[in-house]
Amino acid sequence: MKQKRINNFSCPQQTHCFQFKEQALERAERDGIPKVAQDLGLTESMLYSWRSKRSQTSQPFEKQKR
C-alpha cells in the first residue's frame, strides 16, 4: 500500500492517521489548501472536509471518535 509522509509520520494513504491530518491542515493554513492538496496527492475537498470537521468539534483529530 502506498504511503504518504509528512515529517516523521507515515500512514496508509487510504486511511490517514490523525498526525497526518493535523500536519496537512497546519501546512494548508500556511501554504494554502490547493498547494498542499497537490503536494500530498489529496483532493482539495478532502482537506476542506478535515478542516470543517476539526472546527466543528473544536478538538484535534486524535481526540475525535472515529
PDB file of N, CA, C and O in Angstrom:
ATOM      1  N   MET A   1       0.844  -1.173   0.000  1.00  0.00           N
ATOM      2  CA  MET A   1       0.000   0.000   0.000  1.00  0.00           C
ATOM      3  C   MET A   1       0.890   1.237   0.000  1.00  0.00           C
ATOM      4  O   MET A   1       1.892   1.292   0.713  1.00  0.00           O
ATOM      5  N   LYS A   2       0.517   2.224  -0.803  1.00  0.00           N
ATOM      6  CA  LYS A   2       1.307   3.434  -0.926  1.00  0.00           C
ATOM      7  C   LYS A   2       1.260   4.246   0.363  1.00  0.00           C
ATOM      8  O   LYS A   2       0.208   4.372   0.990  1.00  0.00           O
ATOM      9  N   GLN A   3       2.393   4.788   0.747  1.00  0.00           N
ATOM     10  CA  GLN A   3       2.498   5.576   1.966  1.00  0.00           C
ATOM     11  C   GLN A   3       2.737   7.041   1.632  1.00  0.00           C
ATOM     12  O   GLN A   3       3.412   7.352   0.651  1.00  0.00           O
ATOM     13  N   LYS A   4       2.192   7.933   2.433  1.00  0.00           N
ATOM     14  CA  LYS A   4       2.458   9.364   2.335  1.00  0.00           C
ATOM     15  C   LYS A   4       3.220   9.762   3.587  1.00  0.00           C
ATOM     16  O   LYS A   4       2.952   9.244   4.671  1.00  0.00           O
ATOM     17  N   ARG A   5       4.176  10.688   3.441  1.00  0.00           N
ATOM     18  CA  ARG A   5       4.963  11.122   4.583  1.00  0.00           C
ATOM     19  C   ARG A   5       4.880  12.632   4.746  1.00  0.00           C
ATOM     20  O   ARG A   5       5.006  13.390   3.784  1.00  0.00           O
ATOM     21  N   ILE A   6       4.670  13.041   5.969  1.00  0.00           N
ATOM     22  CA  ILE A   6       4.827  14.437   6.379  1.00  0.00           C
ATOM     23  C   ILE A   6       5.693  14.358   7.622  1.00  0.00           C
ATOM     24  O   ILE A   6       5.330  13.706   8.601  1.00  0.00           O
ATOM     25  N   ASN A   7       6.824  15.014   7.582  1.00  0.00           N
ATOM     26  CA  ASN A   7       7.791  14.920   8.675  1.00  0.00           C
ATOM     27  C   ASN A   7       8.084  13.452   8.968  1.00  0.00           C
ATOM     28  O   ASN A   7       8.501  12.721   8.069  1.00  0.00           O
ATOM     29  N   ASN A   8       7.876  13.005  10.201  1.00  0.00           N
ATOM     30  CA  ASN A   8       8.207  11.629  10.570  1.00  0.00           C
ATOM     31  C   ASN A   8       7.010  10.710  10.614  1.00  0.00           C
ATOM     32  O   ASN A   8       7.151   9.551  11.003  1.00  0.00           O
ATOM     33  N   PHE A   9       5.834  11.179  10.229  1.00  0.00           N
ATOM     34  CA  PHE A   9       4.638  10.365  10.313  1.00  0.00           C
ATOM     35  C   PHE A   9       4.365   9.692   8.983  1.00  0.00           C
ATOM     36  O   PHE A   9       4.445  10.320   7.927  1.00  0.00           O
ATOM     37  N   SER A  10       4.049   8.433   9.042  1.00  0.00           N
ATOM     38  CA  SER A  10       3.705   7.684   7.849  1.00  0.00           C
ATOM     39  C   SER A  10       2.467   6.871   8.163  1.00  0.00           C
ATOM     40  O   SER A  10       2.387   6.237   9.215  1.00  0.00           O
ATOM     41  N   CYS A  11       1.513   6.884   7.267  1.00  0.00           N
ATOM     42  CA  CYS A  11       0.302   6.123   7.468  1.00  0.00           C
ATOM     43  C   CYS A  11      -0.266   5.741   6.107  1.00  0.00           C
ATOM     44  O   CYS A  11       0.053   6.386   5.108  1.00  0.00           O
ATOM     45  N   PRO A  12      -1.085   4.725   6.047  1.00  0.00           N
ATOM     46  CA  PRO A  12      -1.629   4.299   4.761  1.00  0.00           C
ATOM     47  C   PRO A  12      -2.401   5.421   4.078  1.00  0.00           C
ATOM     48  O   PRO A  12      -3.065   6.222   4.735  1.00  0.00           O
ATOM     49  N   GLN A  13      -2.307   5.469   2.770  1.00  0.00           N
ATOM     50  CA  GLN A  13      -2.984   6.515   2.006  1.00  0.00           C
ATOM     51  C   GLN A  13      -4.493   6.423   2.142  1.00  0.00           C
ATOM     52  O   GLN A  13      -5.166   7.453   2.167  1.00  0.00           O
ATOM     53  N   GLN A  14      -5.038   5.232   2.231  1.00  0.00           N
ATOM     54  CA  GLN A  14      -6.483   5.057   2.286  1.00  0.00           C
ATOM     55  C   GLN A  14      -7.095   5.594   3.577  1.00  0.00           C
ATOM     56  O   GLN A  14      -8.148   6.231   3.544  1.00  0.00           O
ATOM     57  N   THR A  15      -6.453   5.347   4.700  1.00  0.00           N
ATOM     58  CA  THR A  15      -6.965   5.831   5.978  1.00  0.00           C
ATOM     59  C   THR A  15      -5.861   6.651   6.641  1.00  0.00           C
ATOM     60  O   THR A  15      -4.910   6.096   7.193  1.00  0.00           O
ATOM     61  N   HIS A  16      -5.991   7.934   6.584  1.00  0.00           N
ATOM     62  CA  HIS A  16      -4.952   8.819   7.093  1.00  0.00           C
ATOM     63  C   HIS A  16      -5.020   8.906   8.611  1.00  0.00           C
ATOM     64  O   HIS A  16      -6.093   9.084   9.188  1.00  0.00           O
ATOM     65  N   CYS A  17      -3.865   8.778   9.244  1.00  0.00           N
ATOM     66  CA  CYS A  17      -3.809   8.862  10.695  1.00  0.00           C
ATOM     67  C   CYS A  17      -3.976  10.320  11.135  1.00  0.00           C
ATOM     68  O   CYS A  17      -3.806  11.247  10.343  1.00  0.00           O
ATOM     69  N   PHE A  18      -4.305  10.494  12.390  1.00  0.00           N
ATOM     70  CA  PHE A  18      -4.600  11.837  12.878  1.00  0.00           C
ATOM     71  C   PHE A  18      -3.395  12.757  12.768  1.00  0.00           C
ATOM     72  O   PHE A  18      -3.564  13.955  12.541  1.00  0.00           O
ATOM     73  N   GLN A  19      -2.180  12.231  12.923  1.00  0.00           N
ATOM     74  CA  GLN A  19      -0.996  13.082  12.802  1.00  0.00           C
ATOM     75  C   GLN A  19      -0.882  13.635  11.380  1.00  0.00           C
ATOM     76  O   GLN A  19      -0.554  14.806  11.187  1.00  0.00           O
ATOM     77  N   PHE A  20      -1.152  12.793  10.399  1.00  0.00           N
ATOM     78  CA  PHE A  20      -1.098  13.212   9.006  1.00  0.00           C
ATOM     79  C   PHE A  20      -2.108  14.330   8.756  1.00  0.00           C
ATOM     80  O   PHE A  20      -1.777  15.340   8.135  1.00  0.00           O
ATOM     81  N   LYS A  21      -3.330  14.153   9.235  1.00  0.00           N
ATOM     82  CA  LYS A  21      -4.383  15.151   9.028  1.00  0.00           C
ATOM     83  C   LYS A  21      -4.005  16.479   9.683  1.00  0.00           C
ATOM     84  O   LYS A  21      -4.134  17.537   9.066  1.00  0.00           O
ATOM     85  N   GLU A  22      -3.546  16.425  10.914  1.00  0.00           N
ATOM     86  CA  GLU A  22      -3.188  17.649  11.632  1.00  0.00           C
ATOM     87  C   GLU A  22      -2.057  18.386  10.923  1.00  0.00           C
ATOM     88  O   GLU A  22      -2.117  19.606  10.767  1.00  0.00           O
ATOM     89  N   GLN A  23      -1.044  17.669  10.499  1.00  0.00           N
ATOM     90  CA  GLN A  23       0.082  18.324   9.848  1.00  0.00           C
ATOM     91  C   GLN A  23      -0.301  18.840   8.464  1.00  0.00           C
ATOM     92  O   GLN A  23       0.174  19.895   8.042  1.00  0.00           O
ATOM     93  N   ALA A  24      -1.146  18.111   7.765  1.00  0.00           N
ATOM     94  CA  ALA A  24      -1.620  18.583   6.460  1.00  0.00           C
ATOM     95  C   ALA A  24      -2.395  19.883   6.626  1.00  0.00           C
ATOM     96  O   ALA A  24      -2.234  20.807   5.829  1.00  0.00           O
ATOM     97  N   LEU A  25      -3.231  19.960   7.652  1.00  0.00           N
ATOM     98  CA  LEU A  25      -4.008  21.179   7.888  1.00  0.00           C
ATOM     99  C   LEU A  25      -3.120  22.337   8.348  1.00  0.00           C
ATOM    100  O   LEU A  25      -3.385  23.488   8.003  1.00  0.00           O
ATOM    101  N   GLU A  26      -2.086  22.051   9.109  1.00  0.00           N
ATOM    102  CA  GLU A  26      -1.143  23.096   9.506  1.00  0.00           C
ATOM    103  C   GLU A  26      -0.463  23.681   8.275  1.00  0.00           C
ATOM    104  O   GLU A  26      -0.329  24.897   8.143  1.00  0.00           O
ATOM    105  N   ARG A  27      -0.034  22.793   7.370  1.00  0.00           N
ATOM    106  CA  ARG A  27       0.586  23.255   6.121  1.00  0.00           C
ATOM    107  C   ARG A  27      -0.411  24.039   5.286  1.00  0.00           C
ATOM    108  O   ARG A  27      -0.051  25.046   4.676  1.00  0.00           O
ATOM    109  N   ALA A  28      -1.665  23.589   5.249  1.00  0.00           N
ATOM    110  CA  ALA A  28      -2.694  24.264   4.454  1.00  0.00           C
ATOM    111  C   ALA A  28      -2.940  25.683   4.970  1.00  0.00           C
ATOM    112  O   ALA A  28      -3.198  26.594   4.183  1.00  0.00           O
ATOM    113  N   GLU A  29      -2.864  25.869   6.266  1.00  0.00           N
ATOM    114  CA  GLU A  29      -3.021  27.209   6.835  1.00  0.00           C
ATOM    115  C   GLU A  29      -1.883  28.118   6.386  1.00  0.00           C
ATOM    116  O   GLU A  29      -2.078  29.311   6.154  1.00  0.00           O
ATOM    117  N   ARG A  30      -0.719  27.547   6.269  1.00  0.00           N
ATOM    118  CA  ARG A  30       0.474  28.306   5.907  1.00  0.00           C
ATOM    119  C   ARG A  30       0.595  28.507   4.390  1.00  0.00           C
ATOM    120  O   ARG A  30       0.874  29.613   3.926  1.00  0.00           O
ATOM    121  N   ASP A  31       0.380  27.421   3.617  1.00  0.00           N
ATOM    122  CA  ASP A  31       0.664  27.430   2.185  1.00  0.00           C
ATOM    123  C   ASP A  31      -0.576  27.464   1.295  1.00  0.00           C
ATOM    124  O   ASP A  31      -0.471  27.682   0.088  1.00  0.00           O
ATOM    125  N   GLY A  32      -1.738  27.250   1.883  1.00  0.00           N
ATOM    126  CA  GLY A  32      -2.975  27.219   1.112  1.00  0.00           C
ATOM    127  C   GLY A  32      -3.391  25.795   0.754  1.00  0.00           C
ATOM    128  O   GLY A  32      -2.553  24.937   0.476  1.00  0.00           O
ATOM    129  N   ILE A  33      -4.679  25.566   0.767  1.00  0.00           N
ATOM    130  CA  ILE A  33      -5.210  24.223   0.523  1.00  0.00           C
ATOM    131  C   ILE A  33      -4.873  23.696  -0.871  1.00  0.00           C
ATOM    132  O   ILE A  33      -4.476  22.537  -0.989  1.00  0.00           O
ATOM    133  N   PRO A  34      -5.011  24.498  -1.937  1.00  0.00           N
ATOM    134  CA  PRO A  34      -4.703  23.952  -3.265  1.00  0.00           C
ATOM    135  C   PRO A  34      -3.268  23.429  -3.391  1.00  0.00           C
ATOM    136  O   PRO A  34      -3.042  22.364  -3.966  1.00  0.00           O
ATOM    137  N   LYS A  35      -2.312  24.172  -2.859  1.00  0.00           N
ATOM    138  CA  LYS A  35      -0.902  23.756  -2.948  1.00  0.00           C
ATOM    139  C   LYS A  35      -0.644  22.487  -2.150  1.00  0.00           C
ATOM    140  O   LYS A  35       0.007  21.564  -2.639  1.00  0.00           O
ATOM    141  N   VAL A  36      -1.150  22.438  -0.929  1.00  0.00           N
ATOM    142  CA  VAL A  36      -0.924  21.268  -0.072  1.00  0.00           C
ATOM    143  C   VAL A  36      -1.612  20.037  -0.658  1.00  0.00           C
ATOM    144  O   VAL A  36      -1.043  18.945  -0.643  1.00  0.00           O
ATOM    145  N   ALA A  37      -2.807  20.200  -1.165  1.00  0.00           N
ATOM    146  CA  ALA A  37      -3.518  19.072  -1.781  1.00  0.00           C
ATOM    147  C   ALA A  37      -2.704  18.508  -2.941  1.00  0.00           C
ATOM    148  O   ALA A  37      -2.555  17.292  -3.066  1.00  0.00           O
ATOM    149  N   GLN A  38      -2.185  19.379  -3.776  1.00  0.00           N
ATOM    150  CA  GLN A  38      -1.380  18.928  -4.908  1.00  0.00           C
ATOM    151  C   GLN A  38      -0.095  18.257  -4.429  1.00  0.00           C
ATOM    152  O   GLN A  38       0.268  17.196  -4.936  1.00  0.00           O
ATOM    153  N   ASP A  39       0.591  18.852  -3.470  1.00  0.00           N
ATOM    154  CA  ASP A  39       1.849  18.296  -2.958  1.00  0.00           C
ATOM    155  C   ASP A  39       1.662  16.909  -2.351  1.00  0.00           C
ATOM    156  O   ASP A  39       2.519  16.038  -2.504  1.00  0.00           O
ATOM    157  N   LEU A  40       0.538  16.705  -1.661  1.00  0.00           N
ATOM    158  CA  LEU A  40       0.318  15.444  -0.949  1.00  0.00           C
ATOM    159  C   LEU A  40      -0.507  14.437  -1.751  1.00  0.00           C
ATOM    160  O   LEU A  40      -0.715  13.309  -1.304  1.00  0.00           O
ATOM    161  N   GLY A  41      -0.967  14.835  -2.911  1.00  0.00           N
ATOM    162  CA  GLY A  41      -1.776  13.935  -3.723  1.00  0.00           C
ATOM    163  C   GLY A  41      -3.170  13.719  -3.156  1.00  0.00           C
ATOM    164  O   GLY A  41      -3.741  12.637  -3.286  1.00  0.00           O
ATOM    165  N   LEU A  42      -3.709  14.749  -2.529  1.00  0.00           N
ATOM    166  CA  LEU A  42      -5.050  14.700  -1.955  1.00  0.00           C
ATOM    167  C   LEU A  42      -5.971  15.579  -2.778  1.00  0.00           C
ATOM    168  O   LEU A  42      -5.514  16.402  -3.572  1.00  0.00           O
ATOM    169  N   THR A  43      -7.267  15.402  -2.587  1.00  0.00           N
ATOM    170  CA  THR A  43      -8.205  16.330  -3.206  1.00  0.00           C
ATOM    171  C   THR A  43      -8.379  17.520  -2.272  1.00  0.00           C
ATOM    172  O   THR A  43      -8.270  17.395  -1.052  1.00  0.00           O
ATOM    173  N   GLU A  44      -8.649  18.663  -2.862  1.00  0.00           N
ATOM    174  CA  GLU A  44      -8.897  19.850  -2.047  1.00  0.00           C
ATOM    175  C   GLU A  44     -10.104  19.634  -1.150  1.00  0.00           C
ATOM    176  O   GLU A  44     -10.126  20.091  -0.007  1.00  0.00           O
ATOM    177  N   SER A  45     -11.105  18.937  -1.669  1.00  0.00           N
ATOM    178  CA  SER A  45     -12.319  18.720  -0.875  1.00  0.00           C
ATOM    179  C   SER A  45     -12.032  17.895   0.380  1.00  0.00           C
ATOM    180  O   SER A  45     -12.699  18.071   1.399  1.00  0.00           O
ATOM    181  N   MET A  46     -11.052  17.003   0.313  1.00  0.00           N
ATOM    182  CA  MET A  46     -10.700  16.208   1.495  1.00  0.00           C
ATOM    183  C   MET A  46     -10.130  17.124   2.579  1.00  0.00           C
ATOM    184  O   MET A  46     -10.494  17.011   3.750  1.00  0.00           O
ATOM    185  N   LEU A  47      -9.245  18.019   2.188  1.00  0.00           N
ATOM    186  CA  LEU A  47      -8.668  18.942   3.166  1.00  0.00           C
ATOM    187  C   LEU A  47      -9.730  19.880   3.735  1.00  0.00           C
ATOM    188  O   LEU A  47      -9.740  20.153   4.935  1.00  0.00           O
ATOM    189  N   TYR A  48     -10.620  20.370   2.877  1.00  0.00           N
ATOM    190  CA  TYR A  48     -11.705  21.225   3.371  1.00  0.00           C
ATOM    191  C   TYR A  48     -12.588  20.453   4.349  1.00  0.00           C
ATOM    192  O   TYR A  48     -13.043  21.007   5.349  1.00  0.00           O
ATOM    193  N   SER A  49     -12.826  19.186   4.063  1.00  0.00           N
ATOM    194  CA  SER A  49     -13.647  18.350   4.933  1.00  0.00           C
ATOM    195  C   SER A  49     -12.973  18.147   6.291  1.00  0.00           C
ATOM    196  O   SER A  49     -13.619  18.262   7.333  1.00  0.00           O
ATOM    197  N   TRP A  50     -11.684  17.849   6.275  1.00  0.00           N
ATOM    198  CA  TRP A  50     -10.949  17.680   7.530  1.00  0.00           C
ATOM    199  C   TRP A  50     -10.977  18.967   8.340  1.00  0.00           C
ATOM    200  O   TRP A  50     -11.192  18.940   9.552  1.00  0.00           O
ATOM    201  N   ARG A  51     -10.762  20.088   7.671  1.00  0.00           N
ATOM    202  CA  ARG A  51     -10.756  21.378   8.362  1.00  0.00           C
ATOM    203  C   ARG A  51     -12.119  21.669   8.980  1.00  0.00           C
ATOM    204  O   ARG A  51     -12.206  22.147  10.111  1.00  0.00           O
ATOM    205  N   SER A  52     -13.160  21.383   8.246  1.00  0.00           N
ATOM    206  CA  SER A  52     -14.518  21.604   8.745  1.00  0.00           C
ATOM    207  C   SER A  52     -14.810  20.719   9.948  1.00  0.00           C
ATOM    208  O   SER A  52     -15.361  21.180  10.946  1.00  0.00           O
ATOM    209  N   LYS A  53     -14.440  19.450   9.851  1.00  0.00           N
ATOM    210  CA  LYS A  53     -14.690  18.521  10.955  1.00  0.00           C
ATOM    211  C   LYS A  53     -13.938  18.951  12.211  1.00  0.00           C
ATOM    212  O   LYS A  53     -14.480  18.903  13.316  1.00  0.00           O
ATOM    213  N   ARG A  54     -12.690  19.370  12.033  1.00  0.00           N
ATOM    214  CA  ARG A  54     -11.900  19.811  13.182  1.00  0.00           C
ATOM    215  C   ARG A  54     -12.506  21.056  13.806  1.00  0.00           C
ATOM    216  O   ARG A  54     -12.551  21.159  15.031  1.00  0.00           O
ATOM    217  N   SER A  55     -12.970  21.999  13.009  1.00  0.00           N
ATOM    218  CA  SER A  55     -13.531  23.231  13.573  1.00  0.00           C
ATOM    219  C   SER A  55     -14.898  22.993  14.215  1.00  0.00           C
ATOM    220  O   SER A  55     -15.237  23.661  15.192  1.00  0.00           O
ATOM    221  N   GLN A  56     -15.681  22.065  13.694  1.00  0.00           N
ATOM    222  CA  GLN A  56     -16.992  21.775  14.266  1.00  0.00           C
ATOM    223  C   GLN A  56     -16.886  21.121  15.634  1.00  0.00           C
ATOM    224  O   GLN A  56     -17.697  21.392  16.521  1.00  0.00           O
ATOM    225  N   THR A  57     -15.893  20.265  15.806  1.00  0.00           N
ATOM    226  CA  THR A  57     -15.746  19.564  17.080  1.00  0.00           C
ATOM    227  C   THR A  57     -14.859  20.321  18.058  1.00  0.00           C
ATOM    228  O   THR A  57     -14.877  20.039  19.256  1.00  0.00           O
ATOM    229  N   SER A  58     -14.086  21.274  17.563  1.00  0.00           N
ATOM    230  CA  SER A  58     -13.128  22.027  18.383  1.00  0.00           C
ATOM    231  C   SER A  58     -12.139  21.120  19.095  1.00  0.00           C
ATOM    232  O   SER A  58     -11.631  21.460  20.163  1.00  0.00           O
ATOM    233  N   GLN A  59     -11.868  19.965  18.501  1.00  0.00           N
ATOM    234  CA  GLN A  59     -10.915  19.016  19.067  1.00  0.00           C
ATOM    235  C   GLN A  59      -9.950  18.566  17.978  1.00  0.00           C
ATOM    236  O   GLN A  59     -10.331  18.478  16.811  1.00  0.00           O
ATOM    237  N   PRO A  60      -8.709  18.282  18.348  1.00  0.00           N
ATOM    238  CA  PRO A  60      -7.800  17.690  17.371  1.00  0.00           C
ATOM    239  C   PRO A  60      -8.306  16.301  16.958  1.00  0.00           C
ATOM    240  O   PRO A  60      -9.091  15.690  17.684  1.00  0.00           O
ATOM    241  N   PHE A  61      -7.873  15.812  15.827  1.00  0.00           N
ATOM    242  CA  PHE A  61      -8.323  14.521  15.324  1.00  0.00           C
ATOM    243  C   PHE A  61      -8.023  13.382  16.286  1.00  0.00           C
ATOM    244  O   PHE A  61      -8.763  12.399  16.336  1.00  0.00           O
ATOM    245  N   GLU A  62      -6.966  13.504  17.034  1.00  0.00           N
ATOM    246  CA  GLU A  62      -6.564  12.459  17.979  1.00  0.00           C
ATOM    247  C   GLU A  62      -7.684  12.160  18.977  1.00  0.00           C
ATOM    248  O   GLU A  62      -7.869  11.008  19.371  1.00  0.00           O
ATOM    249  N   LYS A  63      -8.421  13.176  19.382  1.00  0.00           N
ATOM    250  CA  LYS A  63      -9.438  13.007  20.415  1.00  0.00           C
ATOM    251  C   LYS A  63     -10.830  12.787  19.860  1.00  0.00           C
ATOM    252  O   LYS A  63     -11.772  12.583  20.625  1.00  0.00           O
ATOM    253  N   GLN A  64     -10.979  12.825  18.547  1.00  0.00           N
ATOM    254  CA  GLN A  64     -12.288  12.619  17.941  1.00  0.00           C
ATOM    255  C   GLN A  64     -12.568  11.139  17.809  1.00  0.00           C
ATOM    256  O   GLN A  64     -11.661  10.327  17.627  1.00  0.00           O
ATOM    257  N   LYS A  65     -13.840  10.806  17.905  1.00  0.00           N
ATOM    258  CA  LYS A  65     -14.247   9.419  17.690  1.00  0.00           C
ATOM    259  C   LYS A  65     -14.132   9.117  16.213  1.00  0.00           C
ATOM    260  O   LYS A  65     -14.389   9.978  15.372  1.00  0.00           O
ATOM    261  N   ARG A  66     -13.751   7.909  15.905  1.00  0.00           N
ATOM    262  CA  ARG A  66     -13.599   7.510  14.503  1.00  0.00           C
ATOM    263  C   ARG A  66     -14.846   6.898  13.989  1.00  0.00           C
ATOM    264  O   ARG A  66     -14.905   6.501  12.825  1.00  0.00           O
TER     265      ARG A  66
END
